Amino acid sequence: MAPLLEVRDLAVKFLTDDGVVRAVDGISYSVEAGRSLGIVGESGSGKSVSSQTILGLTRAGNATFSGQVLFEGRDLLTMSERDMREVRGEDIAMIFQDPLSSLHPFHRIGDQLIEAVRTHHDVSKQAAKERAVEMLSLVGIPDPKGRIASYPHEFSGGMRQRTMIAMALINSPKLLIADEPTTALDVTVQAQILELIARLQEETGTAVILITHDLGVVAEMTHDIAVMYAGRIVERATPEQLFASPQHPHTWGLLRSIPRLDTLRGEQLVPIEGRPPSLINRPSGCAFHPRCPFVREAHKRVDPTLEPVDGDPAHEVACLLPVQTRRELWRHLAAGEPPDRARAVVPMGDAR
């Protein structure tokens, strides 16, 4: 069966006064109907830009694109703006990071939901209002009939995010893109929002792309995970594969920075050393090599591509270290040993 969404070698560049920013540098992935993909990485890795490009939100201004974004076989990159407006909100919907800035402050919640329905469907205002009340009830807003008359500032952060989910799902889209949907929410509300998205996906069969910087968020939320760094996907795997046998040093850093229940109280988290690279002056060879504790000289010259791990197409990694070396290094790192110690006891092998 053909995937619902297939991204092929997508590249997005922005022309600035300082040079060309390669925000997305040739990524490929696919999402099937009813399944979910988690895209994780540090800030500036290209997660949000890639997803905004799918919806045509980076077309204005100084952006240029290449590659293909096929949705049900149609290339969204070559689609006219008029056709994109029909797809956007109807077939593909998006939940943005900040619900307060995504909702219009001068219009009532109900009016904004009604507009979302009537933009795509020729229905009466009363029918659209009934649909709005239904969706607010579905996402857990108390007294939905009364609260549709409220303004965004009268809702809490969690209620605003629930409203954004209601707006995204009000037209029963085939694909939902959730861009950091729990940003700035407290832990309890985060769990409620993620549980809500998972429940609605199960009930409606909507495909989901979940964008986050937190691997812990996607651990039980997604069927597949793509780890991005410097505009590229450096590792792609199922959650089981990624957490049991991660293969890229950047993924190791993300995993080691997650708080764990089995660590001693007061023990400090382990940050990834250094800073993300400039997307204008990308490092030569492997983009992660300036921050990699296990860098070899060849890593500074050779640019790795995604390759299957032990021939498994479900688990791919872009790393020049031999696979057995990577497994041994992660075994030591997962046991809490520092990178210098792991490097000292594991034969590094020859870089490919």
CORHUPE-V330380 format. One line per field, one symbol per residue. ss: DSSP state (a for helix, b for strand, c for the rest). phi: phi as a letter, one per 30 degrees, with the letter a starting at -180 (. if undefined). A space follows every 50 residues. Layout:
ss=???
phi=???
//
This chain:
ss=ccccbbbbbbbbbbbbccbbbbbbbbbbbbbccccbbbbbccccccaaaa aaaaccccccccbbbbbbbbbccbbaaaccaaaaaaabcccbbbbcccaa aacccccbaaaaaaaaaaccccccaaaaaaaaaaaaaacccccaaaaccc baaaccaaaaaaaaaaaaacccccbbbbbcccccccaaaaaaaaaaaaaa aaaaccbbbbbbccaaaacccccbbbbbbccbbbbbbcaaaaaaccccaa aaaaaaccccccccccccccccccccccccccccccccccccccccaaaa ccccccbbbccbbbbbbcccccaaaaaaaaaaaaccccaaaaaaaccccc cc
phi=.dddbbcbhdbbbbdbddkdccdbbicbabbdeicbbccblddidjdddd dddedidcddjccbbajbbcchicdddcddddddddddjccbbbccdcdd ddcddccdeddddddddddcbdbddddddddddeddddciddhddddddd ceddcdedddddddddddcdchddbcccchdcdicdeddedddddddddd dddciddbcccaccdddceccbdbbcccahibdcabadedddddbdcced dedddddddbdccddidddcdddibedddccdedidddddcddcdceddd cccdcdbddhicddbbbcbcddddddddddeddddjddedddddccedic dd
//
